[in-house]
């Protein structure tokens, strides 16, 4: 039974990859490691750096605070994580480019530059 559940989960992740938003052009991707769709989004991008917001909460947002100014960022996170990340990134001089709620997952697709 567990094998069947794992197989269904893997098939779902592959199918999810086809409908997830893309982080094209972003050098940095922000995701929530606690959310499977967000993890898949992060893995599907060619970004030079990936920042897991599940870790950031434990490290006082060190990864976001250490970013250089001006690097384009894309994210696929919960609303609360997005609002917090946006605040830190705005302090780095980045401005919102796009923001859309993905109703299938309840996550926000966003980008800043």
C-alpha positions as CSV (number, residue, x, y, z in Angstrom):
1,X,0.0,0.0,0.0
2,X,2.8,2.4,0.9
3,X,4.5,1.7,-2.4
4,X,1.3,2.7,-4.3
5,X,1.1,5.9,-2.3
6,X,4.7,6.7,-3.2
7,X,4.1,6.0,-6.8
8,X,1.0,8.2,-6.9
9,X,2.9,11.0,-5.1
10,X,5.8,10.8,-7.7
11,X,3.4,10.9,-10.6
12,X,1.7,13.9,-9.1
13,X,5.0,15.7,-8.7
14,X,5.9,15.0,-12.3
15,X,2.5,16.3,-13.4
16,X,2.7,19.3,-11.2
17,X,6.0,20.3,-12.8
18,X,4.1,20.8,-16.1
19,X,1.7,23.3,-14.6
20,X,3.9,25.2,-12.1
21,X,5.0,28.7,-12.8
22,X,8.4,29.3,-14.2
23,X,11.2,31.3,-12.6
24,X,12.9,32.2,-15.9
25,X,15.3,35.0,-15.7
26,X,15.6,35.1,-11.9
27,X,19.1,34.6,-10.5
28,X,17.6,33.9,-7.1
29,X,14.5,31.7,-6.3
30,X,12.7,31.9,-3.1
31,X,10.5,28.9,-2.1
32,X,8.9,27.2,0.9
33,X,10.5,23.8,1.5
34,X,7.4,22.8,3.5
35,X,5.2,23.0,0.4
36,X,5.7,20.3,-2.3
37,X,4.6,22.5,-5.2
38,X,7.0,25.2,-4.0
39,X,9.9,22.7,-3.8
40,X,9.2,21.5,-7.3
41,X,9.2,25.0,-8.6
42,X,12.6,25.7,-7.0
43,X,14.1,22.5,-8.5
44,X,12.7,23.3,-12.0
45,X,14.6,26.6,-12.3
46,X,18.1,27.3,-13.4
47,X,18.6,30.0,-10.8
48,X,22.1,30.4,-9.3
49,X,20.8,30.4,-5.8
50,X,17.7,29.0,-4.0
51,X,16.5,30.3,-0.7
52,X,14.2,28.1,1.4
53,X,11.9,30.2,3.6
54,X,11.4,27.3,5.9
55,X,15.1,27.7,6.8
56,X,15.0,31.5,6.8
57,X,12.6,31.7,9.6
58,X,15.1,29.7,11.8
59,X,18.1,31.9,10.8
60,X,16.5,35.3,11.2
61,X,16.1,35.7,7.4
62,X,19.9,35.7,7.0
63,X,19.8,34.5,3.3
64,X,17.5,37.3,2.2
65,X,19.3,39.9,4.3
66,X,22.6,39.0,2.8
67,X,21.5,39.3,-0.9
68,X,23.3,41.9,-3.0
69,X,21.2,44.8,-4.4
70,X,19.6,44.4,-7.8
71,X,19.5,40.7,-8.3
72,X,16.2,39.5,-9.9
73,X,14.2,37.3,-7.6
74,X,11.3,34.9,-8.3
75,X,9.2,33.2,-5.7
76,X,6.4,30.7,-5.2
77,X,5.4,30.8,-1.6
78,X,2.5,31.2,0.9
79,X,1.1,34.7,1.3
80,X,2.6,35.2,4.7
81,X,6.1,34.1,3.5
82,X,5.7,36.3,0.5
83,X,4.9,39.4,2.5
84,X,7.9,38.9,4.8
85,X,10.3,38.2,1.9
86,X,9.0,41.2,0.0
87,X,9.7,43.4,3.0
88,X,13.3,42.3,3.2
89,X,13.8,42.5,-0.6
90,X,12.3,46.0,-0.8
91,X,15.0,47.1,1.8
92,X,17.5,45.8,-0.8
93,X,16.0,48.2,-3.4
94,X,14.0,45.6,-5.3
95,X,10.5,46.4,-6.5
96,X,7.6,44.2,-7.3
97,X,7.3,43.1,-11.0
98,X,4.4,40.6,-10.7
99,X,2.2,38.9,-8.1
100,X,-0.4,36.3,-8.8
101,X,-2.3,33.9,-6.6
102,X,-2.2,30.3,-7.9
103,X,-5.6,29.1,-6.8
104,X,-4.8,25.5,-7.4
105,X,-2.1,25.5,-4.6
106,X,-3.0,28.6,-2.6
107,X,0.6,29.9,-3.2
108,X,1.6,33.3,-4.6
109,X,3.8,33.4,-7.7
110,X,5.8,36.6,-7.6
111,X,8.9,38.3,-9.0
112,X,10.9,41.3,-8.0
113,X,13.7,43.2,-9.7
